[in-house]
Amino acid sequence: MVRIKNRYLLLNILYPDSNTTSKAEPPATLSFQAPTPDYVDAGRFLAHLRAHISLLFGDFGLGVSLSSLKVVYFSTATSTAIIRVPRNHHRLVWAALSHITELPGPRKGGGGAKCVVRVVRVSGTIRKAEEELLRRAKRDVVRAKLAQDGKQLPWVTGVADRSAKGKAREDPNVSMQSIEDLSGEEEEESD
């Protein structure tokens, strides 16, 4: 018997136009991350995805979407999902996810919330997809706490430290003007 190999797509649903109802401004790290409306569940999201696959890829896409496409995990609180896709067709499903611009509405035919679906990771096993989901959730909690305390985020300072170390190793007296002069001389020599 032949084993069907799958890929697991970990995705985030982002809301660029989300309006906050609270008076307190959310941290910048959480500006696009909002909870998914309660009327959207795994079944409705899967039906919406299948409709997009069918719209974009016709009968071939409809055959792929009916084969073994399944939502393994769907969280409305964190707006994340894990979708199981046949290995040969994961790029097709990824393309359809990229074209989703709004969620299904509360009523049939009604428009839902505007969104952007971002595929975060493609994995061969569900275990690795779940580990990545947990790692990202922990990172987001730490970033939100640091932003709430008014401290600089660790990934920003890490980039600044690395770039400062790299410049210090090259030449501590290098200025932007000298870099522009060097790039102009290289362009003249190549002509």
C-alpha positions in Angstrom: 0.0 0.0 0.0 1.2 3.5 -0.9 1.5 6.0 1.9 0.3 9.5 1.0 2.9 12.1 2.1 1.6 15.4 3.4 2.9 18.9 4.2 1.6 21.0 7.1 1.2 24.7 6.5 1.4 26.9 9.6 -0.4 30.1 8.9 -1.3 33.4 10.6 -4.3 35.5 9.7 -3.4 39.2 9.9 -5.9 42.1 10.1 -4.2 45.3 8.7 -7.3 47.4 9.1 -8.3 46.1 12.6 -9.9 48.8 14.7 -9.3 48.4 18.4 -12.3 49.1 20.6 -10.3 49.7 23.7 -8.9 53.1 24.6 -5.4 51.7 25.2 -3.3 51.4 22.1 -2.0 47.9 21.6 1.8 47.3 21.3 3.3 47.8 17.9 4.2 44.1 17.8 0.6 43.1 18.0 -0.9 45.8 15.7 -1.8 43.3 12.9 -2.6 40.4 15.2 -6.2 40.4 16.3 -8.6 37.6 17.2 -10.5 36.0 14.4 -14.3 36.6 14.6 -16.2 33.8 16.5 -18.4 32.9 13.5 -15.4 31.7 11.6 -14.4 28.2 12.6 -12.3 25.5 11.0 -15.1 24.2 8.8 -16.0 27.6 7.4 -12.4 28.5 6.8 -11.8 25.2 4.9 -14.9 25.8 2.8 -13.7 29.3 2.0 -10.2 28.0 1.1 -11.7 25.3 -1.2 -13.8 28.0 -2.9 -10.7 30.0 -3.6 -8.7 27.0 -4.9 -11.6 26.2 -7.2 -11.8 29.8 -8.4 -8.1 30.1 -9.1 -7.3 26.6 -10.4 -10.6 25.3 -11.8 -11.4 21.6 -11.9 -7.8 20.6 -11.2 -7.8 22.7 -8.1 -11.2 21.3 -7.0 -9.8 17.8 -7.3 -6.8 18.7 -5.1 -8.9 20.5 -2.5 -11.3 17.5 -2.2 -8.5 14.9 -1.8 -7.0 15.2 1.6 -7.1 18.9 2.5 -7.8 19.2 6.2 -7.6 21.9 8.9 -5.7 20.2 11.7 -5.7 23.2 14.1 -7.6 26.4 14.1 -7.4 29.0 16.9 -9.7 32.1 16.8 -7.9 33.6 19.8 -4.5 33.7 18.2 -5.6 33.7 14.5 -3.4 30.8 13.6 -4.1 27.5 11.8 -2.3 24.4 10.7 -3.5 22.8 7.4 -2.7 19.4 6.1 -2.1 19.3 2.3 -0.9 16.6 -0.1 2.9 17.0 -0.6 2.6 17.4 -4.4 0.1 20.3 -4.1 1.2 22.4 -1.2 2.4 25.2 -3.4 -1.1 25.3 -5.1 -2.8 25.7 -1.7 -0.2 28.2 -0.6 -1.0 30.3 -3.7 -4.7 30.2 -2.9 -4.0 31.2 0.7 -2.1 34.2 -0.6 -5.1 35.4 -2.6 -7.5 35.3 0.3 -8.3 39.0 1.2 -11.3 38.5 3.5 -12.8 35.9 5.7 -16.3 34.5 5.1 -19.1 36.6 6.6 -21.6 35.6 9.4 -24.3 35.0 6.7 -24.0 33.2 3.4 -22.8 35.6 0.7 -21.9 38.3 3.2 -18.5 39.7 3.3 -16.4 39.2 6.4 -13.4 40.9 7.9 -10.5 42.0 5.6 -7.4 40.0 6.2 -4.1 38.8 4.9 -3.1 35.1 5.3 0.6 34.6 5.8 2.1 31.1 5.6 4.8 31.0 8.3 6.2 27.5 7.9 5.9 24.5 5.7 6.7 21.3 7.5 6.8 17.6 6.7 5.5 16.6 10.2 2.7 18.0 12.4 5.1 17.8 15.3 7.5 20.4 13.8 4.6 22.7 12.9 3.3 22.5 16.4 6.7 23.3 17.9 7.0 26.3 15.6 3.6 27.5 16.7 4.6 27.3 20.4 7.9 29.0 19.7 6.2 31.9 18.0 3.5 32.2 20.7 6.2 32.4 23.4 8.2 35.0 21.4 5.0 37.1 20.9 4.3 37.1 24.6 7.8 38.2 25.5 7.7 41.0 22.9 4.3 42.2 24.1 5.5 42.3 27.7 8.7 44.2 26.8 6.7 46.7 24.7 4.3 47.2 27.5 7.2 48.0 29.9 8.6 50.4 27.4 11.8 48.5 26.9 13.5 48.0 23.5 12.7 44.7 21.8 15.5 42.2 21.9 15.5 41.5 18.2 16.0 45.2 17.4 19.0 45.5 19.8 20.4 42.3 18.4 20.4 43.6 14.9 21.9 46.9 16.0 24.6 45.2 18.0 25.5 42.9 15.1 25.7 45.7 12.6 27.8 47.8 15.0 30.2 45.0 15.6 30.6 44.4 11.9 31.4 48.1 11.2 33.8 48.2 14.1 35.7 45.2 12.8 36.1 46.8 9.4 37.1 50.3 10.3 35.8 52.4 13.1 36.5 55.7 11.2 34.4 54.8 8.1 31.7 57.3 7.4 28.7 57.2 5.0 30.4 59.7 2.7 33.4 57.5 2.3 31.2 54.5 1.5 29.3 56.5 -1.1 32.7 57.6 -2.6 33.9 54.0 -2.8 30.7 52.8 -4.5 31.0 55.7 -7.1 34.6 54.7 -7.9 33.6 51.0 -8.3 30.8 52.0 -10.8 33.3 54.1 -12.8 35.8 51.2 -13.0 33.2 48.7 -14.2 32.2 51.0 -17.2 
